[in-house]
Structure formats: structure tokens, C-alpha cells
Amino acid sequence: MYFLYTFALFLYLVALFPVVVCTRLRRGKPIGNISDRFGRLRPVLNPDHERSIWVHAVSVGEVLAIRVLLSGLRETYPQHRLLLSTTTATGQQVARQLGSVVDGTFYAPFDLPPFVSRTLDRVAPELLVMVDTEIWPNLLRECRSRGVKTVLVNGRLSNRSYRGYQLARPFMRRVLEHLDLACVQTEAWGQRFVDLGLKPECLIITGSLKFDALEVPATGADPYVADRVLPYFGFTKGRQVLIAASTLRGEEEPVLRAFRRIRSKDLDAVLIVAPRHPERFEEVYQLAVREGFTVARRTELRPGGGIPAAVVILDTIGELTRLFQIATLVFVGGSLVPAGGHNVLEPAIFGKAIVFGPHMENFGEIARLFVEGSAACQVRSARELEDLLPMLVADPERRASLGAAARAMVDKNRGARHHSLSVIAGLLPPDRSHRTIDARPLHAVP
């Protein structure tokens, strides 16, 4: 089975990889450092082959979620190099903004034995930490053969991933035998790992790191003070601000239609649209122009400057989270079209009213908790979204109720960071200069 998997991946690289690279270049999409993907890392990552911890996070969302764990790893293992890899270029961009929290960043290799071996030779990890759904068969097998401990943190298995893995269940059972521990967000997802072959004793339910990854805002603090991003949005003070976060194609149109209805009653209202993919920044800008709105790009704004535009396109990476604190209402994209949804916790920590569509499969448990707890509104269609957004903007009491429940939901579900660090400490003893982490009861699926 390993041979078939490796051969299929090799054929992909030979036949499709050049096509994918050319397509991404033609569309203006970044492709990252190709040499990293073939295991040829810069020697500066670990020039002396010191003991290290390798953390792998796919893209922006995973990097943001893992920040809180990285700081804990840095404190717990000060004598280890801490190296962070990503798969996407946007994830790498955010990873490089972490500064001294990590000792270096790189792109993860393709999961073929020569590339994996070269990467492990340079990184020299004692521990590999994978985030969310990252299960790479050859990498896990090579780590096991070298005695490298492996742990999955913030683990989840969406419906789509689970169905795909079920088609190769005998192979997945062998792959999961090489994983030392899996820290999974919910019991439902944990059971899926067990169904695929993970030993029950290797499964720990820790909750979601995304609840811990959010900075709790100071009560009564002025969000425009001491923030490098918000001064650019000073023109929104005292105005209704609708944020459409991480939108995909097919979602901006109904948001713009709803916003037209909002503007018909409030000419000062502002819409901030944050497309999920950078290559769509210009497309969404032109769409808003065609809809008849005055439009500005975030990169055109100046600190403290006024702006007459009704719509602002957030054509930057890594700034969306800061903007939630000035929102009146937030629509979470990737949910109106069948893409699995995006993170609702970032606006929730600021106590904002949240709306999302029917497709929240990637955050199914969190979405269910929020809806059942009256901490968010879920619409079934674009038409419902167009009706609900203007209603909520005009109803401050309901927005306040939704926002308070959302913030309470976040506070109630914190703790995954401590649990995950405790699990990791059981695999790799903390460095001597660090005190041992206090153990807390860990919840394992029976």
C-alpha cells in the first residue's frame, strides 16, 4: 500500500505539478519555495543539527490557531530549536510574522521518501507536531523509524476528509499506527480517527486550540489606540460597519445586495469585504464597482485619513482579526457556498453578532454550539442572508444578545492549550530549565 501511495504521488508530481505551477503563475498566485518542497532546506534553519521541534501547519488558519501553542513550546523547551513549516504561501507569510517565537520557517516537503529524509536530516527533530488534519504517510513512517515522536494537535476530520480516508481504511490503519498521540477537538471527530484505525489509547480529547488562540480584549479599551492597523480605519468611528470575512466566489453578491438595503436607510454604513484568496482581491473590487458602490482598497488607506468609499476591500494578509473589534455585524464566509465554512471564534471573542451560511462542515461542532447557544445566526440561503443582515443592523438589542453569548461561549471552552502541552510533555520531557507542567485530567474516548 505504501508503494502504491508513493507511486501515485510521484506520478502527480511528474504529470501535474508543472501544470499546477504554470497555472498558479499565470493567475498571479504564489507557489512558495520549490527547493523546500523537495527537501533542500537552507542550512541556516538548523546549521548545527541541534535538537529541534518541528511544527507543521497548512495555511493561515492553522498558523493563527497554533500561535498559542508555539509560545508554550518555546517556554517549555528553551533548549530546542522551534521550526514551523506550512504548505501554502499565505500560511508562510503569516508564519514569518511570528518573529522570535520560532527559530525558522520553511515549506513542508512533498511526502516522498527522498524529500522527507532530506528534510528530517536538516531539521533533526525530536518531536513532530502536526496541526488539524495533517496525516502524511511517508513522513510519519520515517519519523517512527528514526525514533521521532509524533503528535497531532487540534485534530479534526471533516466529512469530506473522513469519506476519502474511509476508501483506504486498511492503509490508514497502518499509517495511524505510526502516530504516537492524537489531540482531537471533539469526541465525534475522535471516534472517526478510531474508526480509521487509531488505537483508542492514543486518542485524547482536548477541545479546540482556536478558543485559546484568541487574545481577550481589555474591557472598555479604545480599539483604535496602540494598534498598527486600526488607525487606517479611523473613518469608521461612529458608523455601522459590516464585515464579510473570508468570502469565496458567489458570496460577495448577496452581501452587496444586503448592504445596498442597509445603505438605503443609513448612508454612513461601511462594508469591509475580506476575500479568502489574495488572487481575488481585484475581482471583488471590480464586482463592488459594478454594483454601483464607491470602493477603496485597504492598501490605499492612510492613518487618520477620511475616505468617502462605502466599500473597502481588505487586500492584505493577517489584518482581518484586528478589524472584528470595530464591526457592528460579521458574516463568516466560506459558508454560503459548499466550502466548509471558516472560523467564527475571532469575531466571537470581541462579542460581535455573527452570521454564517449552511455549509459549516469544517467547524460543525463549533457552529452547532453557537447556534444552539443563541450565539450566532445560521441562514439557509443567499436570500435569507440578504434579509437577515439588514434586520440585524437595525436591531441593536438582538446584536448585543448574540455578541454577549458568543463571547461567553469562547470563555467557557478555553483550555485546549494546557491539555495539549501536557500531552506533549508526556512524549518529550520538558527541558531541565523549565518547570514541569501541572497535569490536568485528560479526556480520552473509551
Secondary structure, DSSP 8 states (H G I E B T S, - for coil): -HHHHHHHHHHHHHHTHHHHHHHHHHTT-----HHHHTT---GGGSTT---EEEEE--SHHHHHHHHHHHHHHHHH-TTSEEEEEESSHHHHHHHGGGGGGSSEEEE---SSHHHHHHHHHHH-EEEEEEETT---HHHHHHHHHHT-EEEEEEE---HHHHHHHHTTHHHHHHHHTT--EEEES-HHHHHHHHHHT--GGGEEE---HHHHSS----TT--TTTT-SSGGGGGGGTTS-EEEEEEE-TTTHHHHHHHHHHHHHH-TT-EEEEEESSGGGHHHHHHHHHHTT--EEEGGG--TT-----SEEE--SSS-HHHHGGG-SEEEESSTTTTS-----HHHHTTT-EEEE-S--GGGHHHHHHHHHTTSSEE-SSHHHHHHHHHHHHT-HHHHHHHHHHHHHHHHHT--HHHHHHHHHHHHS---TTS--------B---
